[in-house]
Amino acid sequence: MNGNQIQALVGMLATFALLAFIALPSFLGLLHEKRIDRELREAQERHGGEPRHPEQQKAQKSSSRSTVPSTATWYAEGRRSKKLVSS
């Protein structure tokens, strides 16, 4: 091997090491998420519960209080009424 081949090999190894260093946190996060999913699934099976989705939960009753419009709504209504008057 001559000097150029060694330099190319070192450069290639450095590139692969950098790529592994950058991709490692994503890979570890993926493994962590899979482990948590597995633990949640096993806990559900132990307790005999079905997965609970938001659609399956009881429908919430709306509040009997009237709502106050937000500042943005109030501002937009004011601008609209001024535009109608000036037209």
C-alpha positions as CSV (number, residue, x, y, z in Angstrom):
1,M,0.0,0.0,0.0
2,N,1.3,3.4,-0.8
3,G,0.5,6.7,0.9
4,N,-2.5,7.6,-1.2
5,Q,-4.2,4.3,-0.5
6,I,-3.7,4.6,3.2
7,Q,-5.0,8.2,3.2
8,A,-8.1,7.1,1.3
9,L,-8.6,4.2,3.8
10,V,-8.3,6.6,6.8
11,G,-10.6,9.1,5.2
12,M,-13.2,6.4,4.5
13,L,-13.0,5.0,8.0
14,A,-13.3,8.5,9.4
15,T,-16.4,9.1,7.3
16,F,-18.0,5.8,8.4
17,A,-17.2,6.6,12.1
18,L,-18.8,10.1,11.8
19,L,-21.8,8.6,10.1
20,A,-22.2,6.0,12.9
21,F,-21.7,8.8,15.5
22,I,-24.5,10.8,14.0
23,A,-26.9,7.9,13.5
24,L,-26.3,6.2,16.9
25,P,-28.7,8.5,18.9
26,S,-31.5,7.9,16.5
27,F,-31.0,4.2,16.6
28,L,-30.8,4.1,20.4
29,G,-34.0,6.2,20.5
30,L,-35.8,3.7,18.2
31,L,-34.7,0.8,20.4
32,H,-35.9,2.7,23.5
33,E,-39.4,3.4,21.9
34,K,-39.8,-0.3,20.9
35,R,-38.9,-1.4,24.4
36,I,-41.5,1.0,25.9
37,D,-44.1,-0.2,23.4
38,R,-43.4,-3.8,24.3
39,E,-43.7,-3.0,28.0
40,L,-47.0,-1.2,27.6
41,R,-48.4,-4.0,25.5
42,E,-47.3,-6.6,28.1
43,A,-48.9,-4.5,30.9
44,Q,-52.2,-4.3,29.0
45,E,-52.2,-8.0,28.5
46,R,-51.5,-8.6,32.2
47,H,-54.4,-6.4,33.3
48,G,-56.7,-7.8,30.6
49,G,-57.6,-4.3,29.3
50,E,-58.2,-3.4,25.7
51,P,-56.3,-0.4,24.3
52,R,-58.2,2.7,25.1
53,H,-58.5,5.2,22.2
54,P,-60.0,8.7,22.5
55,E,-63.0,7.7,20.4
56,Q,-63.9,5.0,23.0
57,Q,-63.8,7.3,25.9
58,K,-67.1,8.9,27.1
59,A,-68.1,12.0,25.1
60,Q,-67.5,15.1,27.1
61,K,-70.4,17.4,27.8
62,S,-70.0,20.9,26.6
63,S,-69.8,23.6,29.3
64,S,-73.0,25.5,30.0
65,R,-71.0,28.7,30.4
66,S,-70.9,31.0,27.4
67,T,-67.5,31.5,25.9
68,V,-65.7,34.9,25.6
69,P,-64.2,35.5,22.1
70,S,-60.4,35.7,22.0
71,T,-58.6,38.9,21.4
72,A,-57.8,37.9,17.8
73,T,-61.6,37.3,17.1
74,W,-62.5,40.6,18.7
75,Y,-59.9,42.4,16.6
76,A,-61.0,40.7,13.4
77,E,-64.6,41.6,14.1
78,G,-63.7,45.2,14.7
79,R,-61.7,45.4,11.5
80,R,-64.5,43.8,9.5
81,S,-67.2,46.3,10.9
82,K,-64.9,49.3,10.1
83,K,-64.4,48.0,6.6
84,L,-68.1,47.7,6.0
85,V,-68.8,51.2,7.3
86,S,-66.1,52.8,5.2
87,S,-67.1,51.1,2.0
